[in-house]
Amino acid sequence: MTSAPVAGDIPPPGLMRRLAAFIYEGVVLFGVVFIAGWLYSTLTQQRNALVGQHGLQAFLFLVLGIYFIWFWSRGGQTVAMRAWHLRVVDAQGRTLTQARATARYLAAWLWFLPALASVHALGLDHSTGAIFGTMFAGIAGYLLLARLHPQRQFLHDVICGTRLITQLPPPRAKKATALPADS
């Protein structure tokens, strides 16, 4: 599915709208991760959450990658992006190829990796408050970087040559009013 080229001067969707879609995506992904975690623990007969922890993390990374790459390369919208009328396209306004969607997925981890790496480096891996606080600070910093960019693009979109656009649904056709039949 392709669309008309996107002009460089079209403003991107607002940051608050993108953040709302980000939060909604988290709700959707809770279900995806829950089902994938159950499937992994069932297939590996995992009885303790700490046994096989790295295998589970790798499996979830793969499942999340499949989720995002699938939706971004087939229409450019995940479930949350569709709800918030957002669409990811390449610089020419086309739907992403699987290779570009994969690159975007990997680069999108820049939202989280600096925060997670700093928590690990400081030895705060077992402090839930430190993890969430650091993640919140990392996300706020990432949003600030987008505010500083001239086109308000996120770093992973700049790196991958992609951008978010507003994709409003087509207007509904108005129903024709039936005229009463002559008797």
C-alpha positions as CSV (number, residue, x, y, z in Angstrom):
1,M,0.0,0.0,0.0
2,T,1.5,3.3,-1.0
3,S,0.3,6.9,-0.7
4,A,1.2,10.2,-2.3
5,P,4.6,11.6,-1.4
6,V,4.8,13.5,1.8
7,A,6.0,17.1,1.5
8,G,8.8,17.9,3.9
9,D,7.0,21.0,5.2
10,I,3.9,19.0,6.4
11,P,4.0,19.2,10.2
12,P,4.2,15.9,12.1
13,P,1.5,15.0,14.6
14,G,1.8,16.7,17.9
15,L,4.0,15.2,20.6
16,M,1.1,14.8,23.0
17,R,-0.8,12.8,20.4
18,R,2.2,10.6,19.7
19,L,2.8,10.2,23.5
20,A,-0.9,9.1,23.9
21,A,-0.4,6.6,21.1
22,F,2.8,5.4,22.8
23,I,0.8,4.8,26.1
24,Y,-2.0,3.1,24.2
25,E,0.6,0.9,22.5
26,G,1.9,-0.1,26.0
27,V,-1.6,-1.3,26.9
28,V,-1.9,-3.3,23.7
29,L,1.6,-4.7,24.2
30,F,0.8,-5.8,27.8
31,G,-1.6,-8.4,26.2
32,V,0.9,-9.4,23.6
33,V,3.7,-9.8,26.1
34,F,1.4,-11.7,28.5
35,I,0.4,-14.2,25.9
36,A,4.0,-14.6,24.6
37,G,5.3,-15.0,28.1
38,W,2.7,-17.7,28.8
39,L,3.5,-19.4,25.5
40,Y,7.2,-19.4,26.3
41,S,6.8,-20.7,29.8
42,T,4.5,-23.4,28.6
43,L,6.7,-24.5,25.8
44,T,9.9,-24.5,27.9
45,Q,8.1,-25.7,31.0
46,Q,9.5,-22.8,32.9
47,R,8.5,-23.0,36.6
48,N,10.5,-20.2,38.1
49,A,10.7,-16.7,36.6
50,L,14.4,-16.4,37.2
51,V,15.2,-19.6,35.4
52,G,15.4,-19.0,31.7
53,Q,15.1,-15.3,32.2
54,H,17.4,-14.4,29.3
55,G,15.7,-16.8,27.0
56,L,12.4,-15.2,27.8
57,Q,13.8,-11.7,27.2
58,A,15.1,-12.8,23.8
59,F,11.8,-14.4,22.9
60,L,9.9,-11.3,23.9
61,F,12.3,-9.1,21.9
62,L,11.6,-11.3,18.8
63,V,7.8,-11.3,19.4
64,L,7.7,-7.5,19.7
65,G,9.9,-7.2,16.6
66,I,7.5,-9.4,14.6
67,Y,4.5,-7.3,15.9
68,F,6.0,-3.9,14.9
69,I,7.7,-5.0,11.7
70,W,4.5,-6.8,10.5
71,F,2.3,-3.7,11.1
72,W,4.7,-1.1,9.9
73,S,5.5,-2.9,6.7
74,R,1.8,-3.7,6.0
75,G,0.0,-0.4,6.0
76,G,2.3,1.6,8.4
77,Q,-0.1,1.4,11.4
78,T,-0.1,-0.7,14.6
79,V,-3.4,-1.0,16.5
80,A,-2.6,2.0,18.6
81,M,-1.4,4.1,15.7
82,R,-4.7,3.3,13.9
83,A,-6.7,4.4,16.9
84,W,-4.8,7.7,17.1
85,H,-4.7,8.2,13.3
86,L,-0.9,8.0,13.0
87,R,1.0,6.3,10.2
88,V,4.7,5.7,9.7
89,V,6.0,6.2,6.2
90,D,9.4,6.6,4.6
91,A,10.8,9.9,3.3
92,Q,8.8,9.6,0.1
93,G,5.5,8.9,1.9
94,R,5.5,5.1,1.1
95,T,4.8,2.2,3.4
96,L,8.0,0.9,4.9
97,T,9.8,-2.1,3.5
98,Q,10.5,-4.9,5.9
99,A,14.2,-3.9,6.0
100,R,13.3,-0.3,6.9
101,A,10.7,-1.5,9.5
102,T,13.3,-3.8,11.0
103,A,15.8,-0.9,11.2
104,R,13.2,1.3,12.8
105,Y,12.3,-1.4,15.4
106,L,16.0,-1.8,16.4
107,A,16.6,2.0,16.5
108,A,13.4,2.6,18.5
109,W,15.0,0.8,21.4
110,L,16.9,4.1,21.9
111,W,13.8,5.0,23.9
112,F,14.8,2.5,26.5
113,L,18.4,1.3,26.2
114,P,20.2,4.2,27.7
115,A,18.0,4.1,30.8
116,L,18.2,0.3,31.1
117,A,22.0,0.4,30.6
118,S,22.4,3.0,33.3
119,V,20.3,1.0,35.8
120,H,22.4,-2.1,35.1
121,A,25.7,-0.2,35.3
122,L,24.7,1.3,38.7
123,G,23.6,-2.1,40.0
124,L,20.0,-1.0,40.5
125,D,18.6,-4.0,38.6
126,H,16.5,-5.1,41.5
127,S,15.0,-1.7,42.4
128,T,11.7,-1.3,40.7
129,G,11.5,2.4,41.7
130,A,15.0,3.1,40.2
131,I,14.0,1.2,37.0
132,F,10.8,3.1,36.5
133,G,12.3,6.5,37.5
134,T,15.2,6.0,35.1
135,M,12.8,4.9,32.3
136,F,10.6,7.9,32.9
137,A,13.6,10.2,32.7
138,G,14.9,8.5,29.6
139,I,11.5,8.8,27.8
140,A,11.2,12.5,28.9
141,G,14.7,13.1,27.5
142,Y,13.8,11.3,24.2
143,L,10.7,13.5,23.9
144,L,12.8,16.6,24.6
145,L,15.2,15.6,21.7
146,A,12.1,15.5,19.4
147,R,11.1,19.0,20.6
148,L,14.6,20.3,19.6
149,H,14.5,18.7,16.2
150,P,13.3,21.2,13.5
151,Q,10.6,18.8,12.2
152,R,9.9,17.4,15.6
153,Q,11.1,14.0,14.5
154,F,12.1,11.3,17.0
155,L,15.7,10.2,16.9
156,H,14.9,6.7,15.5
157,D,12.9,8.2,12.7
158,V,15.8,10.5,11.8
159,I,18.2,7.6,11.8
160,C,15.9,5.4,9.6
161,G,14.6,8.0,7.2
162,T,11.0,7.5,8.4
163,R,8.4,9.9,9.8
164,L,5.0,9.8,11.4
165,I,2.1,11.5,9.6
166,T,-1.5,12.0,10.4
167,Q,-3.7,9.4,8.7
168,L,-7.3,10.4,9.1
169,P,-9.9,7.8,8.1
170,P,-11.8,8.5,4.9
171,P,-15.0,10.4,5.4
172,R,-18.1,8.3,5.7
173,A,-20.5,8.3,2.8
174,K,-23.7,10.0,3.7
175,K,-26.8,7.8,3.6
176,A,-29.3,8.8,1.0
177,T,-32.7,9.6,2.5
178,A,-35.4,7.5,1.0
179,L,-38.4,9.4,-0.4
180,P,-41.8,8.1,0.6
181,A,-43.4,6.1,-2.1
182,D,-46.6,7.5,-3.7
183,S,-49.7,5.5,-2.8
